[in-house]
Every structure is written in C-alpha cells, then in structure tokens.
Amino acid sequence: MEKSFSYIKCLAIAEVLSLLLIASAKADEYKIFIPTDKDNISLNVISTDADGRIAMDIYYPQPTEGKAEITILVDGIDYGFEKNGGGFGGGLENSTVYFAPPTFGEKIINVSVSVNGKEYTKSTRIEYRPKAVVLPSWIENELMLQRNALRASLRFIQDVSVKINGKEVATSFEKNISSDFITKTVVIDPVFKSGENVIEITAIKFGGETFVQESRIHYAPRGRVRKGSSFRIVYGVEGSRSGPFYSYEVKGKSIKSNGVNTTEGGRMIAEFNAVKRGRTTIQINVKPHFLQPIRKDREIHLTVI
C-alpha cells in the first residue's frame, strides 16, 4: 500500500514538473498572473487584439454581501464592457471583462470596483491597435438549399461592398445593438446561381484602408446538385463532456463523405462529393446527453443530376 502511495506521489510531482516545463517553453504564449495587492485591485491585460477587443482580468476583495460593481473608463470615457468568466479564492474574486474603444493608439484605462462598502481604483496604460475583421455567418463552400440572406459580422469596419459572381449586390446594415458600438452586421442580398457562388467582400477600415475577403457557397435549389461537385455542411456544434454529441449517416450511393471532418468556431463540419446520379439522404443524429439515446435530428434530401 505504501509503495502504491509513493508511486502516485511521484506521478503527481512528475505531472506538475511537466506542466511547469510546458509553461516555461511557451512563456511568450501563456503568462501566469498572481495578484499581489490584496488590499486593492489588480489588473491583468490578457489580450488587445484577439478579436478586436481588450480582454482584462480584474482581481478585487471577495464580496461578503451583494455583488461587486465595476466601472471601466478608457481615456475618461465609459464605453461599456462585457463580463465573461471569473472566479474566487484566497479572499479575492476576479472577473474577466471585454471592451473596445472606438479609436486606436495609446490608451489609459481606469478601473474602479465598489465592494463591501469601499471603492478601489487602479489604472494601466496600453497600446491599442486591433485588427479589422469580417466574420461571415457561413462556412467556406457551405451547402445552401434556399436563397436566404447572408450575414457577416464586421469589427472596426467603416463600410463594405459585396460582389457575388463578379456582380455587385445590395447590402444593408442591421441596427447596431452591440455594447461596444463598433460591431455591425451587414445583410447581403442572396443573388445566387445554382452550384458554386463566389462572394467577394471589400471592406473599408476605420483608417480608410481597404482589404478584400473572398469565400464560396454552394447553392442547391430543391436539393439538386451536379455530379462532380463538392460541398460542406454544418452537422452540429461542439458540446461539453456530457453532450450534446452529433454524428451523420449517408443513405444512398450518389453522394459520399470524403472523410474530412473538422471544427471551426465550435461548428462541426463535414465534406461531401457528388459522385453519381441518384438520390441520397444525409441524416444528422444527436445524442443530447451521454445518458440519453441517439435520435434523428434532421435530414438533408439531395438529388445528384
């Protein structure tokens, strides 16, 4: 018994040493932050350009009653923030917050936290130069059975123009309801032809510079696809260890999976080829929880012509 316990201790020590070595090897990617001032608040800027927002951990005394109230000013202005994550321990609570000022350059960030009848303040200075991004709601070469309007999320983009198959199409902007006032959603008129469609988005950044982003979708009206074509579908979303779990079945011989299953932004994607004329059904299955049985979620009926 003693021998077994010692062995387990050795394994635990080895695992800790291994984690320390990994953290050391990736020091440029991961930094361990330990708040030192337990009588005030501590700030840890995690990222300034991961998705165009500033990400920050704020540590402050753990509330004994009620909730802590956080205020963030960037160059003296409150642009609002989104709280996503946090924890507590050792008499401290922490919150992970995300926010984005509308201008770039050096920024002075002042944070105040009201907790347990006291107000704590701290400031930090950063260089803020985030990337402008266009985030389409569709995936590359996605199969679409209907002409539904396309949407793309824009960050730090002043304006866009869109071409589908080389022809400019109408666009509009949805009402801006983002907390940071710099995210917009463009709605694109779905002027598709049967088969492959090339979508070209020309974006104008806040500074006036432009860039072009190109993608494709595969339009299959009435579920009809041509022999020799290929396409991708989103058959599920990544879940937790408990579920949900997604899978698919191909019922028919006219369409085959090419065996490439990937994930993008939590979406589970499968690729298919139309190999011969005929009808095929792709059945999507879901297991909502590991204790529940697998059931049919939906079906995609296709005809190869």
VENTA-V602876 format. One line per field, one symbol per residue. burial: 1 if it has 9 or more other C-alpha atoms within 8 Angstrom, else 0. A space follows every 50 residues. Layout:
# VENTA-V602876
burial = ???
This chain:
# VENTA-V602876
burial = 00000000000000000000001000000000000001011110101110 01111111111110000100011100001010000001000111111111 00010011111111100001110000010101110000001111101001 11111110011111000010100000000111111111100001111111 11111000000010111111101111101011111111000011111101 00111110000000001111111111111111111111110000010010 11111
